Amino acid sequence: MRSAIYMATIVAMRYNPVVRACYQRLVKAGKPKKVAIVACMRKLLIIMNAMVKSRQPWDIQKAISVSAPSPAPR
């Protein structure tokens, strides 16, 4: 099961802007690439679980608005 999720994550990092941004943010923060991939695997699992629970298809616009960083407090 882990290898299937790994491969799905590799594809998602290439084609899904939400997962790609997550990976790039973690690598830029200094995380090792494998650690960033595993974190993206978890993110992808959470996304898939939410889709199954809510019985809603993937909506990229909704995902981008939710994953957008909030402004820093002043």
Secondary structure, 3 states (H helix, E strand, C coil): CHHHHHHHHHHHHHHCHHHHHHHHHHHHCCCCHHHHHHHHHHHHHHHHHHHHHHCCCCCHHHHHHHHCCCCCCC
